Amino acid sequence: MKNANFNISAIGPRMEKSLMLFVLLGFVGFGLGLVSADNDGFGVQPLSKIAIHKATLALNDSSSINASPSLLGLKGEDTQLVMVDLVNPEPSTDDWVGVFSPANFNSATCPPVDDPKEQTPYICSAPIKYMFANNYNSQYTKTGKASLKFQLINQRADFSFALFSGGLSNPKLVAVSNSISFVNPKAPVYPRLAQGKSWDEMTVTWTSGYDINEAVPFVEWSMKGQFPVRSPAGTLTFTRNSMCGSPARTVGWRDPGFIHTSFLKNLWPNTVYTYRMGHILSDGLIIRSKLYSFKSSPYPGQDSLQRVIIFGDLGKGERDGSNEYSNYQPGSLNTTDQLIKDLDNIDIVFHIGDTSYANGYISQWDQFTSQVEPIASTVPYMTGSGNHERDWPNTGSFYNHMDSGGECGVLAETMFYVPAENRAKFWYSTDYGMFHFCIADTEHDWREGSEQYKFIENCLASVDRQKQPWLIFAAHRVLGYSSDYYYGLEGSFEEPMGRESMQKLWQKYKVDIAFYGHVHNYERSCPIYQNQCVNSERSHYSGPLSGTIHIVVGGAGSHLSQFSQVTTKWSIYRDYDHGFGKLTAFNHSSLLFEYKKSRDGNVYDSFTISRDYRDVLACVHDGCEATTLAT
């Protein structure tokens, strides 16, 4: 049952409910593979597989491990490959190498133990990544020698490498390497752009090792070719005590450094700006990042080509081949690389929840922001809240589960900016040209009468469809329609209480498309009104808006979700693969949606909408208010 608990916390409440159902029916393990969730493609956070608290000393003078080069980033890089050479006279197939940062990981760095019966462990923090010694070294068990390549990113501290025997469950420390470091570990890195609270404001968020007591943060920016100006930045951080539980408070804790956000205001529409982050040290020295650029948003309602990417559940991958994320987010790098490849044809990105899947291992947020930097530094990268960011018992989460690994929303709210009134309540609206987006937070109560319900209705009601004809609703969990296997077991094909609460709003305000993540596949519905398909077309919709199309785009990176065997009448297209969605508004009357697979970037499903403003105003079904003649 211990392993089952691991899997339940990793995949969320649907799996738990389903397991309980099968226990009652006496079917666990028969034909459905529910005993071993990994066999169904479900994974657990790989760092959680390391029993680092159990590590014991087995240092051997005949064993050695050496890392080179010792100084990284000599040419300004914030990412660099490191060669690790090891010798072990008693090799085994389960020997592994962990990357530790800070380099000093002995018991002196461990917090005090409250229970007098418990001993302080020798190692109290998980590595930031690991690799088995026989990776790419098939002769290791014969020769006792191996060479491994690790890709390191600048994470505000030095690094060391440790060789362990005994596998992940019973680690024995055999050898420790020399320490290595980036030239300036505190340097400003990994900028993340986001829309501000007004259309002509762009925010720049980044990470550094500089507290406000030692350096003043700023962004230096200008129209391309113009004299730069400086805008100040705010600084946030958090402590171990800000975390709600383990592993975030224990083995997963790592100092997050400082997260800075600057607000670039009064931008001209459709204009290219260059920018760089900087810090003014107390002695007057200025530390600057490399130069980046972005194109400012169009004026709301502007008639021009506008392209939006939307997906959920991306997570992160490891380009160095370390198996730290093996089979956990198998599509993550493919999706990231396809977006980078097509970046000239992307204007804004919406990542609707389950962002990094750090699950309480804080170091992984740096890894994620580094991975998406080419995208997030160039176009607004708008995030949403998912169960793996927020859920933790007794913290105000709508779901009393442990999917966030004790982060309880702190990392997601701090690492990325969203234009919410209260970032702890992760719902917000934002405009991009002809689009109006209402982003919900399914980890807080959305039901009728709740604070969030009132926000959603106000967000939908506030759109001027003559200027912004394309009204988009998005949320992490599926509040609409999904043929997910576990939703099918529940018989709901949705998050319970989802469309029961939301459908009247989608219908009243004529939402074009509702997007969801959480379910790790792709699915598109017909236009739906009152739980019924109201249009038999499959690829082109025109005339009066008759219903909302529901699209699951949760297959960006994580392990895939199986479909139910039940045939649902509203399901038009399903795909059990990794991919993402793209919206292209050509003008006020023409919208294209495309589903692209991450492995090749090709389009596998698409539809168009053609419509004029008078079609939006048209009465459909019972969607218009009653009228009467004047007396």
Backbone torsions as a table, in degrees:
resi	resn	phi	psi	omega
1	MET	NA	-22.8	179.0
2	LYS	-60.6	-45.0	178.6
3	ASN	-65.3	-37.3	179.1
4	ALA	-62.4	-39.1	178.0
5	ASN	-62.1	-41.3	176.2
6	PHE	-55.1	-47.9	-175.5
7	ASN	-68.6	-37.8	179.0
8	ILE	-62.0	-46.5	-177.9
9	SER	-66.5	-25.6	-177.0
10	ALA	-80.6	-30.3	-172.7
11	ILE	-111.2	-6.3	168.5
12	GLY	99.2	-177.9	-169.0
13	PRO	-66.6	-29.4	-177.6
14	ARG	-62.6	-44.0	-179.6
15	MET	-63.5	-41.2	-178.4
16	GLU	-63.3	-45.7	178.7
17	LYS	-60.1	-41.6	-177.5
18	SER	-66.6	-40.6	177.9
19	LEU	-63.2	-41.4	178.3
20	MET	-61.6	-40.8	180.0
21	LEU	-61.5	-45.1	-177.5
22	PHE	-72.2	-30.0	174.5
23	VAL	-61.8	-44.7	179.3
24	LEU	-61.9	-36.5	-177.9
25	LEU	-85.0	-9.8	179.1
26	GLY	76.9	25.7	-174.2
27	PHE	-108.6	3.7	-175.2
28	VAL	-57.6	128.7	174.0
29	GLY	88.0	-5.2	-176.5
30	PHE	-100.2	100.7	170.4
31	GLY	80.7	-16.3	-173.3
32	LEU	-110.3	-6.0	174.9
33	GLY	68.2	25.0	-175.5
34	LEU	-79.9	-15.7	179.7
35	VAL	-67.9	-43.8	178.1
36	SER	-108.5	94.8	-174.5
37	ALA	-62.1	-30.7	-179.5
38	ASP	-59.4	-30.7	-180.0
39	ASN	-66.4	-24.1	177.8
40	ASP	-88.9	7.8	179.0
41	GLY	94.0	-1.7	179.9
42	PHE	-83.9	137.4	-178.8
43	GLY	-121.4	165.9	171.4
44	VAL	-114.7	158.7	178.5
45	GLN	-54.6	117.2	-173.4
46	PRO	-59.1	-32.4	178.7
47	LEU	-64.9	-24.3	179.9
48	SER	-71.9	-12.5	178.5
49	LYS	-77.6	-12.8	-177.9
50	ILE	-90.1	118.5	177.3
51	ALA	-84.6	67.1	-170.6
52	ILE	-65.5	-28.0	177.7
53	HIS	-64.5	-23.3	-178.0
54	LYS	-88.5	0.1	-176.3
55	ALA	-59.5	135.4	177.4
56	THR	-123.2	162.8	-179.3
57	LEU	-85.4	129.4	174.4
58	ALA	-142.0	42.7	-175.3
59	LEU	-60.7	137.2	-174.7
60	ASN	-130.5	122.1	-177.9
61	ASP	-62.7	-22.2	-179.5
62	SER	-84.2	-10.5	179.3
63	SER	-99.0	147.4	178.7
64	SER	-150.8	156.9	176.2
65	ILE	-146.3	131.9	-174.5
66	ASN	-134.5	136.4	-178.7
67	ALA	-117.2	139.4	177.6
68	SER	-149.1	151.3	-0.7
69	PRO	-74.7	162.6	-177.8
70	SER	-81.8	-21.0	179.5
71	LEU	-123.1	124.4	-174.9
72	LEU	-110.1	156.9	174.7
73	GLY	76.8	28.1	-178.6
74	LEU	-64.7	-24.1	177.9
75	LYS	-106.1	21.5	177.7
76	GLY	88.4	6.4	-179.6
77	GLU	-68.4	148.3	170.8
78	ASP	-111.8	6.4	175.0
79	THR	-140.1	135.4	-179.7
80	GLN	-156.2	145.0	175.9
81	LEU	-80.3	140.2	179.6
82	VAL	-124.1	135.8	177.7
83	MET	-94.2	129.7	179.2
84	VAL	-120.6	117.8	179.3
85	ASP	-108.2	132.8	-178.2
86	LEU	-134.2	150.9	176.5
87	VAL	-129.9	131.6	-179.3
88	ASN	-145.3	110.6	-176.8
89	PRO	-68.3	-14.6	178.4
90	GLU	-123.9	67.6	-175.3
91	PRO	-73.9	154.1	177.2
92	SER	-144.3	157.8	-176.9
93	THR	-66.5	-22.7	-178.6
94	ASP	-100.8	15.1	172.3
95	ASP	-67.0	143.1	-179.4
96	TRP	-145.0	159.0	179.4
97	VAL	-116.5	126.6	176.7
98	GLY	-105.6	144.1	176.4
99	VAL	-99.9	119.7	-178.5
100	PHE	-111.8	139.6	178.0
101	SER	-152.7	119.9	3.1
102	PRO	-61.1	159.8	-173.7
103	ALA	-64.2	-32.6	-178.8
104	ASN	-84.8	111.5	-176.3
105	PHE	-124.8	27.5	-179.7
106	ASN	-81.2	-178.7	-171.2
107	SER	-65.6	-15.8	179.5
108	ALA	-64.5	-22.5	-179.0
109	THR	-90.9	-1.9	-176.4
110	CYS	-80.9	142.6	176.0
111	PRO	-67.9	156.6	-179.2
112	PRO	-62.2	147.5	178.3
113	VAL	-94.4	125.8	-177.3
114	ASP	-72.1	-36.7	-175.3
115	ASP	-83.3	118.1	-178.0
116	PRO	-63.3	-21.3	-179.9
117	LYS	-78.2	-16.9	-178.6
118	GLU	-94.1	141.1	176.3
119	GLN	-97.0	143.8	175.4
120	THR	-64.1	128.3	-178.5
121	PRO	-69.8	159.8	178.2
122	TYR	-69.8	-38.2	177.7
123	ILE	-125.0	126.1	-175.0
124	CYS	-120.0	10.2	176.4
125	SER	-135.9	140.5	-178.6
126	ALA	-70.4	153.5	172.4
127	PRO	-66.6	163.3	178.2
128	ILE	-83.1	-17.4	172.0
129	LYS	-167.7	167.0	178.4
130	TYR	-150.6	162.9	179.1
131	MET	-149.0	139.4	175.7
132	PHE	-71.4	144.3	-173.6
133	ALA	-63.7	-28.0	-179.0
134	ASN	-87.5	6.9	173.2
135	ASN	-62.0	122.0	-179.8
136	TYR	61.6	10.8	179.6
137	ASN	-133.2	74.4	-172.8
138	SER	-65.3	-21.3	-178.6
139	GLN	-94.0	7.4	-173.9
140	TYR	-57.2	-43.4	-176.6
141	THR	-68.3	-17.0	177.4
142	LYS	-93.2	-41.5	-173.9
143	THR	-95.2	-25.0	-175.4
144	GLY	72.2	15.8	179.5
145	LYS	-125.5	144.1	179.3
146	ALA	-154.6	152.5	173.3
147	SER	-126.7	127.0	-178.2
148	LEU	-122.7	146.4	174.7
149	LYS	-110.8	126.3	176.0
150	PHE	-116.7	138.0	172.5
151	GLN	-95.8	118.4	-179.6
152	LEU	-107.5	148.4	173.6
153	ILE	-117.3	158.0	179.0
154	ASN	-69.6	114.8	-177.1
155	GLN	-128.3	33.4	169.1
156	ARG	71.1	11.3	179.9
157	ALA	-155.4	168.8	177.0
158	ASP	-80.0	174.9	-175.3
159	PHE	-131.8	151.1	166.6
160	SER	-142.2	162.6	-176.8
161	PHE	-120.5	136.9	-176.8
162	ALA	-126.0	132.5	177.1
163	LEU	-94.5	127.7	179.7
164	PHE	-121.5	143.7	165.7
165	SER	-106.4	177.7	177.0
166	GLY	85.8	4.1	179.1
167	GLY	71.8	-170.3	-176.9
168	LEU	-79.3	-24.9	-173.9
169	SER	-89.5	-18.6	-178.7
170	ASN	-141.6	61.6	-169.9
171	PRO	-70.2	135.4	176.0
172	LYS	-122.3	121.9	-175.7
173	LEU	-76.5	116.3	-175.4
174	VAL	-98.6	-41.2	-177.6
175	ALA	-157.2	152.9	179.0
176	VAL	-127.3	138.9	-176.4
177	SER	-83.7	176.3	166.0
178	ASN	-65.5	159.8	177.1
179	SER	-90.9	147.9	176.4
180	ILE	-131.6	162.1	-173.9
181	SER	-155.2	156.4	169.0
182	PHE	-77.0	154.1	-178.1
183	VAL	-54.9	-48.0	175.6
184	ASN	-125.8	91.1	-177.3
185	PRO	-60.6	-24.5	-175.3
186	LYS	-88.0	0.3	-171.5
187	ALA	-55.0	148.4	176.0
188	PRO	-69.0	128.2	-174.1
189	VAL	-142.6	163.0	169.0
190	TYR	56.4	61.8	178.8
191	PRO	-64.3	142.0	176.6
192	ARG	-126.8	114.7	177.1
193	LEU	-82.8	151.2	172.2
194	ALA	-155.6	150.3	174.0
195	GLN	-61.7	140.6	173.7
196	GLY	-81.8	-166.0	-178.7
197	LYS	-79.4	-8.1	173.6
198	SER	-129.3	156.7	-172.7
199	TRP	-61.6	-26.8	-176.0
200	ASP	-99.6	28.4	179.7
201	GLU	-129.6	130.6	174.6
202	MET	-117.6	136.4	176.5
203	THR	-104.7	143.3	175.5
204	VAL	-119.5	119.1	177.4
205	THR	-114.2	137.5	177.9
206	TRP	-148.4	173.8	-177.5
207	THR	-119.5	142.7	175.2
208	SER	-151.0	177.4	174.7
209	GLY	-100.7	9.3	-175.1
210	TYR	-97.1	115.3	171.3
211	ASP	-74.7	159.9	-179.7
212	ILE	-66.6	-18.1	178.6
213	ASN	-74.0	-18.7	-178.1
214	GLU	-116.4	-13.6	-179.8
215	ALA	-160.1	147.5	179.1
216	VAL	-100.1	121.0	-177.9
217	PRO	-84.4	147.4	177.6
218	PHE	-157.1	166.1	169.4
219	VAL	-119.3	131.0	178.0
220	GLU	-102.7	121.9	-171.5
221	TRP	-148.9	159.9	179.7
222	SER	-167.5	161.8	164.8
223	MET	-60.9	148.5	-177.5
224	LYS	-56.2	124.1	177.8
225	GLY	88.8	-5.6	-179.3
226	GLN	-97.1	169.3	179.3
227	PHE	-72.2	130.0	-175.3
228	PRO	-73.6	151.4	172.7
229	VAL	-118.8	165.1	178.9
230	ARG	-114.7	138.5	172.5
231	SER	-118.8	137.2	-179.7
232	PRO	-70.4	163.9	178.7
233	ALA	-129.9	146.5	171.8
234	GLY	-87.4	159.3	-176.9
235	THR	-129.4	131.6	177.1
236	LEU	-128.0	154.2	168.0
237	THR	-156.0	-175.8	178.5
238	PHE	-154.8	165.1	-176.6
239	THR	-116.3	174.2	177.1
240	ARG	-56.1	-36.2	-178.4
241	ASN	-69.7	-14.8	175.8
242	SER	-75.2	-17.3	-179.7
243	MET	-79.0	152.1	-173.0
244	CYS	-96.5	-15.2	-178.4
245	GLY	-177.1	-173.1	-177.8
246	SER	-88.1	143.9	10.6
247	PRO	-87.0	-5.6	-175.3
248	ALA	-59.1	-33.5	-179.2
249	ARG	-88.1	-13.8	-172.4
250	THR	-119.8	-110.2	-172.5
251	VAL	-67.9	-19.9	-179.0
252	GLY	-88.2	-7.1	-175.9
253	TRP	-70.3	137.0	169.4
254	ARG	-149.9	139.4	-178.9
255	ASP	-56.5	123.8	-175.8
256	PRO	-81.4	-2.7	-174.5
257	GLY	72.4	-146.6	-176.3
258	PHE	-126.9	135.8	-177.3
259	ILE	-111.0	121.9	-173.4
260	HIS	-112.6	143.8	176.2
261	THR	-135.6	129.2	176.4
262	SER	-117.7	147.2	-176.4
263	PHE	-113.1	111.2	179.7
264	LEU	-94.1	113.5	-167.7
265	LYS	-112.8	165.9	177.0
266	ASN	56.4	43.2	179.3
267	LEU	-73.3	144.5	171.6
268	TRP	-75.3	142.1	-179.5
269	PRO	-67.3	148.9	173.1
270	ASN	55.5	36.2	-174.4
271	THR	-117.7	137.6	178.4
272	VAL	-82.4	126.4	176.3
273	TYR	-118.3	144.8	170.5
274	THR	-105.0	152.2	-179.6
275	TYR	-155.1	158.6	170.0
276	ARG	-148.7	148.3	177.9
277	MET	-87.8	153.1	-179.5
278	GLY	-152.8	165.8	177.0
279	HIS	-140.6	129.2	176.1
280	ILE	-95.1	112.3	-178.9
281	LEU	-74.3	164.3	-175.6
282	SER	-62.6	-24.4	179.0
283	ASP	-90.4	7.9	178.1
284	GLY	92.4	-11.9	178.1
285	LEU	-66.6	139.5	-179.2
286	ILE	-111.2	126.6	175.3
287	ILE	-101.5	124.7	-179.0
288	ARG	-121.3	150.8	172.8
289	SER	-83.7	178.0	172.1
290	LYS	-70.8	170.0	-174.5
291	LEU	-87.5	135.5	177.7
292	TYR	-124.9	172.6	175.7
293	SER	-148.4	156.9	174.6
294	PHE	-148.2	163.2	174.5
295	LYS	-108.6	127.6	-176.3
296	SER	-68.7	161.5	-175.2
297	SER	-68.6	152.6	171.8
298	PRO	-71.8	159.0	174.9
299	TYR	-64.2	138.0	-179.6
300	PRO	-54.1	125.1	-178.8
301	GLY	93.6	-7.0	-179.1
302	GLN	-59.6	135.2	-179.5
303	ASP	-89.8	100.9	-179.9
304	SER	-161.5	170.8	177.4
305	LEU	-69.4	123.9	-176.8
306	GLN	-136.5	127.1	-170.6
307	ARG	-125.3	127.3	-172.4
308	VAL	-123.8	131.0	172.8
309	ILE	-102.2	139.1	179.2
310	ILE	-143.8	134.9	179.5
311	PHE	-165.1	169.5	172.9
312	GLY	-133.4	165.1	166.3
313	ASP	65.3	48.4	-177.6
314	LEU	-78.7	-54.5	-174.8
315	GLY	68.2	-163.9	-176.4
316	LYS	-135.7	159.4	177.9
317	GLY	-127.5	175.1	-179.1
318	GLU	-122.1	114.6	-177.3
319	ARG	-73.8	-14.5	-178.8
320	ASP	-86.6	2.3	178.8
321	GLY	81.4	3.6	176.6
322	SER	-63.7	143.1	-175.6
323	ASN	-88.8	20.7	179.3
324	GLU	-59.6	-32.3	177.7
325	TYR	-120.9	24.0	-178.9
326	SER	-59.2	126.7	176.4
327	ASN	62.8	19.8	177.1
328	TYR	-104.5	-52.2	170.8
329	GLN	-124.6	71.1	-171.3
330	PRO	-66.6	-19.1	-178.9
331	GLY	-102.1	-0.4	-170.2
332	SER	-60.1	-49.3	-177.5
333	LEU	-68.8	-36.0	177.8
334	ASN	-61.6	-44.5	178.6
335	THR	-63.5	-47.8	179.5
336	THR	-56.3	-46.1	-176.4
337	ASP	-68.1	-35.6	177.2
338	GLN	-65.4	-38.6	179.0
339	LEU	-68.3	-40.8	177.3
340	ILE	-62.3	-42.3	-178.6
341	LYS	-62.2	-33.8	-175.4
342	ASP	-105.6	20.0	-170.8
343	LEU	-61.2	-29.1	178.7
344	ASP	-66.4	-15.3	-178.6
345	ASN	-112.9	25.0	179.8
346	ILE	-128.8	135.6	180.0
347	ASP	-109.1	-30.6	-178.1
348	ILE	-159.1	148.0	-178.6
349	VAL	-122.4	137.1	172.6
350	PHE	-117.8	116.8	176.9
351	HIS	-108.1	99.1	-166.7
352	ILE	-92.0	65.5	169.8
353	GLY	96.9	160.2	-172.2
354	ASP	52.7	73.2	-169.2
355	THR	-81.1	-70.0	-174.0
356	SER	-103.9	-18.5	-172.4
357	TYR	56.0	35.0	176.1
358	ALA	-64.6	-34.8	176.2
359	ASN	51.9	41.2	176.1
360	GLY	96.3	-2.5	175.3
361	TYR	-100.5	94.6	-164.8
362	ILE	-59.5	-33.6	-177.3
363	SER	-58.4	-24.6	-174.2
364	GLN	-71.7	-20.2	176.5
365	TRP	-67.9	-37.5	173.1
366	ASP	-61.5	-44.3	-179.5
367	GLN	-59.7	-41.7	-178.8
368	PHE	-67.9	-45.7	-178.4
369	THR	-65.1	-30.4	174.6
370	SER	-67.7	-41.1	-178.4
371	GLN	-62.6	-43.1	-175.3
372	VAL	-91.7	2.7	-176.7
373	GLU	-52.7	-44.3	-179.5
374	PRO	-58.5	-29.5	179.1
375	ILE	-85.0	-55.6	-172.4
376	ALA	-67.9	-20.1	178.1
377	SER	-84.2	-8.8	-173.5
378	THR	-113.3	-36.3	178.5
379	VAL	-130.6	155.5	177.6
380	PRO	-57.3	130.2	-179.4
381	TYR	-113.8	95.2	-173.7
382	MET	-92.1	126.7	-176.4
383	THR	-108.1	161.2	173.7
384	GLY	-126.4	169.7	-178.1
385	SER	-96.8	131.1	176.4
386	GLY	-121.6	175.8	-179.0
387	ASN	-62.9	-31.8	-179.4
388	HIS	-79.0	-6.4	171.1
389	GLU	-96.1	-37.2	-163.1
390	ARG	-112.6	-38.2	-164.4
391	ASP	-67.0	126.8	172.8
392	TRP	-161.9	138.8	-175.2
393	PRO	-58.9	140.8	172.5
394	ASN	59.8	35.5	177.4
395	THR	-123.9	13.4	-179.4
396	GLY	88.9	2.1	175.8
397	SER	-70.8	144.3	179.6
398	PHE	-65.1	-24.8	179.8
399	TYR	-115.8	127.2	-172.8
400	ASN	-89.0	54.5	-176.1
401	HIS	-121.1	177.6	-168.2
402	MET	-112.7	26.1	-171.3
403	ASP	-65.5	-22.4	-177.1
404	SER	-85.1	-4.2	-179.2
405	GLY	65.1	25.3	178.8
406	GLY	92.7	2.9	179.7
407	GLU	-75.0	-31.9	179.0
408	CYS	43.7	40.5	173.5
409	GLY	89.3	-12.5	-173.1
410	VAL	-62.3	-45.8	-178.0
411	LEU	-65.3	-48.1	-177.4
412	ALA	-61.8	-38.7	-177.8
413	GLU	-72.6	-24.4	-175.0
414	THR	-97.1	-41.4	-173.2
415	MET	-73.2	-29.7	179.8
416	PHE	-125.8	141.6	176.7
417	TYR	-90.9	138.9	167.8
418	VAL	-132.2	148.2	-176.7
419	PRO	-80.9	53.0	178.1
420	ALA	-91.5	152.2	176.0
421	GLU	-65.7	-36.3	178.3
422	ASN	-136.4	110.7	-172.1
423	ARG	-68.9	-16.5	173.4
424	ALA	-72.3	-19.3	172.7
425	LYS	-111.6	99.5	-160.4
426	PHE	-83.9	38.7	175.5
427	TRP	-109.4	144.0	-176.8
428	TYR	-162.1	165.8	173.3
429	SER	-119.5	153.0	175.2
430	THR	-155.0	148.8	-178.8
431	ASP	-110.4	142.8	170.2
432	TYR	-141.0	100.3	178.8
433	GLY	58.1	-113.7	-178.5
434	MET	-88.2	2.6	-179.7
435	PHE	-103.2	143.1	168.4
436	HIS	-124.4	120.6	-175.8
437	PHE	-108.3	134.2	171.5
438	CYS	-117.7	110.4	-175.3
439	ILE	-103.4	117.5	-178.6
440	ALA	-93.8	165.2	177.9
441	ASP	-121.2	99.3	-174.6
442	THR	-75.5	-3.9	177.0
443	GLU	-89.7	1.5	169.1
444	HIS	-121.8	158.7	-175.6
445	ASP	-59.2	126.4	178.5
446	TRP	-112.3	0.6	-171.7
447	ARG	-68.1	159.7	-177.7
448	GLU	-55.2	132.0	-177.7
449	GLY	96.8	-15.1	-179.8
450	SER	-78.5	164.7	177.6
451	GLU	-59.9	-41.7	-178.6
452	GLN	-69.2	-37.4	178.4
453	TYR	-58.1	-42.2	179.7
454	LYS	-64.6	-39.6	177.0
455	PHE	-61.9	-47.4	-177.2
456	ILE	-60.5	-43.7	-180.0
457	GLU	-64.2	-42.4	179.3
458	ASN	-64.4	-39.1	179.1
459	CYS	-62.5	-46.8	-179.5
460	LEU	-67.2	-38.8	-176.4
461	ALA	-72.0	-22.6	-172.5
462	SER	-81.7	-8.2	-175.7
463	VAL	-75.5	137.8	173.4
464	ASP	-97.2	101.3	-171.9
465	ARG	-69.4	-16.2	175.9
466	GLN	-70.6	-33.5	179.3
467	LYS	-95.3	-37.4	-179.6
468	GLN	-124.1	83.1	-174.1
469	PRO	-69.6	-19.2	-172.8
470	TRP	-103.1	105.2	-176.2
471	LEU	-103.4	118.9	-172.6
472	ILE	-120.4	131.2	173.4
473	PHE	-110.1	138.8	179.4
474	ALA	-144.2	144.4	179.2
475	ALA	-155.6	161.0	-179.0
476	HIS	-73.7	-63.3	179.6
477	ARG	-73.7	155.8	-175.9
478	VAL	-79.4	104.7	175.6
479	LEU	-90.3	-5.3	-178.8
480	GLY	-109.9	-97.7	-172.1
481	TYR	-137.4	132.6	176.0
482	SER	-153.5	138.0	176.8
483	SER	-92.2	27.7	178.1
484	ASP	-56.3	144.3	-176.7
485	TYR	-55.3	-46.5	-175.3
486	TYR	-76.9	-32.8	171.2
487	TYR	-62.7	-35.5	177.9
488	GLY	-64.8	-39.8	177.1
489	LEU	-60.9	-37.4	178.5
490	GLU	-73.8	-18.2	-179.8
491	GLY	81.1	6.8	-174.7
492	SER	-99.7	-31.4	-173.5
493	PHE	52.8	36.6	179.3
494	GLU	-171.4	171.7	167.9
495	GLU	-72.4	121.7	-178.1
496	PRO	-49.4	135.2	-178.0
497	MET	75.9	11.1	-178.9
498	GLY	-73.3	-79.4	-176.8
499	ARG	-69.1	-21.0	175.4
500	GLU	-58.4	-32.3	179.9
501	SER	-92.4	-38.9	-169.2
502	MET	-90.7	-25.2	-168.5
503	GLN	-60.5	-37.6	-179.4
504	LYS	-64.1	-30.8	177.9
505	LEU	-74.4	-43.1	177.6
506	TRP	-58.4	-39.4	-177.1
507	GLN	-74.3	-43.7	-177.4
508	LYS	-63.2	-40.5	-174.6
509	TYR	-102.3	6.2	172.0
510	LYS	57.1	57.2	176.5
511	VAL	-67.2	130.5	-179.5
512	ASP	-70.6	-55.8	-174.6
513	ILE	-138.7	138.7	172.5
514	ALA	-114.7	127.1	-177.8
515	PHE	-110.7	147.1	179.2
516	TYR	-142.1	157.5	169.5
517	GLY	-113.7	-136.4	173.6
518	HIS	72.5	-48.5	174.5
519	VAL	-90.4	124.2	-168.4
520	HIS	-90.0	66.1	173.6
521	ASN	-160.6	-171.0	177.6
522	TYR	-120.6	137.1	175.7
523	GLU	-154.7	140.8	177.7
524	ARG	-125.4	137.0	177.7
525	SER	-99.5	166.3	167.2
526	CYS	-69.7	168.6	169.8
527	PRO	-64.0	127.2	-172.6
528	ILE	-118.9	135.5	173.9
529	TYR	-138.1	125.7	-178.6
530	GLN	53.4	45.5	176.5
531	ASN	65.9	15.5	-178.9
532	GLN	-125.9	143.7	171.4
533	CYS	-67.6	132.3	-177.4
534	VAL	-119.2	11.3	177.6
535	ASN	-153.2	126.9	-176.2
536	SER	-86.9	-5.2	178.8
537	GLU	-66.9	156.9	-179.6
538	ARG	-118.5	-27.1	-172.3
539	SER	-126.9	-11.7	179.6
540	HIS	-146.7	130.7	179.7
541	TYR	-123.8	133.4	-178.4
542	SER	-142.6	164.8	178.3
543	GLY	80.6	-162.2	-176.5
544	PRO	-55.3	141.0	179.6
545	LEU	-70.0	117.5	-173.5
546	SER	-106.8	-13.5	-179.4
547	GLY	-175.1	171.7	-179.4
548	THR	-99.4	133.6	175.1
549	ILE	-89.0	130.3	-178.7
550	HIS	-108.0	129.5	-174.8
551	ILE	-131.2	125.1	173.4
552	VAL	-93.8	120.8	179.0
553	VAL	-126.7	48.7	-176.8
554	GLY	-94.6	14.1	-176.5
555	GLY	-99.8	29.0	-174.1
556	ALA	-68.8	-31.8	-176.0
557	GLY	-157.7	-35.5	-171.3
558	SER	-75.3	171.0	177.8
559	HIS	-49.9	141.1	-171.9
560	LEU	-78.4	152.8	179.6
561	SER	-104.7	133.9	179.5
562	GLN	-74.8	152.0	175.4
563	PHE	-88.0	155.0	172.6
564	SER	-67.5	152.8	175.2
565	GLN	-80.3	-9.9	178.6
566	VAL	-73.3	133.7	176.5
567	THR	-86.8	118.0	-179.7
568	THR	-100.1	134.1	-173.9
569	LYS	-65.6	-27.7	-174.7
570	TRP	-86.2	-9.3	-176.0
571	SER	-84.1	118.2	-177.7
572	ILE	-94.5	-40.6	-176.2
573	TYR	-146.3	132.3	175.9
574	ARG	-126.0	149.1	174.9
575	ASP	-147.6	123.1	177.0
576	TYR	-93.2	76.8	-176.9
577	ASP	-163.8	170.2	177.8
578	HIS	-85.4	138.5	-179.6
579	GLY	-174.8	-174.3	-176.4
580	PHE	-153.2	166.9	-178.8
581	GLY	-107.8	152.9	176.7
582	LYS	-137.9	128.0	175.2
583	LEU	-105.8	133.0	175.5
584	THR	-127.1	114.5	174.4
585	ALA	-95.2	116.9	179.3
586	PHE	-84.5	-33.5	178.3
587	ASN	-167.1	-166.1	-177.8
588	HIS	-71.7	-11.6	-174.4
589	SER	-115.8	-9.1	-172.7
590	SER	-132.4	123.5	179.2
591	LEU	-130.0	136.9	176.6
592	LEU	-119.5	132.9	170.3
593	PHE	-114.8	137.8	177.5
594	GLU	-132.5	138.4	170.1
595	TYR	-104.9	122.2	-177.6
596	LYS	-114.5	140.6	175.7
597	LYS	-83.3	143.7	-176.3
598	SER	-72.5	-25.7	-174.6
599	ARG	-74.0	-26.1	-178.6
600	ASP	-135.7	-8.2	178.9
601	GLY	75.4	5.0	-178.8
602	ASN	-83.0	156.8	-179.6
603	VAL	-85.6	127.9	-179.7
604	TYR	-115.1	-15.0	175.0
605	ASP	-152.2	144.8	179.4
606	SER	-160.0	160.1	169.9
607	PHE	-155.0	161.9	177.7
608	THR	-123.9	153.5	173.8
609	ILE	-124.5	127.6	175.4
610	SER	-120.3	126.9	-172.3
611	ARG	-165.0	146.0	173.8
612	ASP	-106.5	168.5	-177.9
613	TYR	-59.3	-38.4	-180.0
614	ARG	-63.3	-26.7	177.0
615	ASP	-71.1	-32.9	177.0
616	VAL	-67.5	-37.2	-178.5
617	LEU	-74.3	-19.4	-173.0
618	ALA	-61.3	145.4	177.0
619	CYS	-76.1	128.9	175.0
620	VAL	-127.4	135.5	179.7
621	HIS	51.6	-123.7	178.2
622	ASP	-107.3	33.1	-172.2
623	GLY	-86.9	2.9	177.7
624	CYS	-117.4	151.2	178.1
625	GLU	-66.7	152.4	177.0
626	ALA	-67.1	146.5	179.1
627	THR	-123.1	163.2	177.7
628	THR	-147.7	157.2	176.7
629	LEU	-82.0	146.3	175.2
630	ALA	-69.5	147.2	179.3
631	THR	-91.1	NA	NA
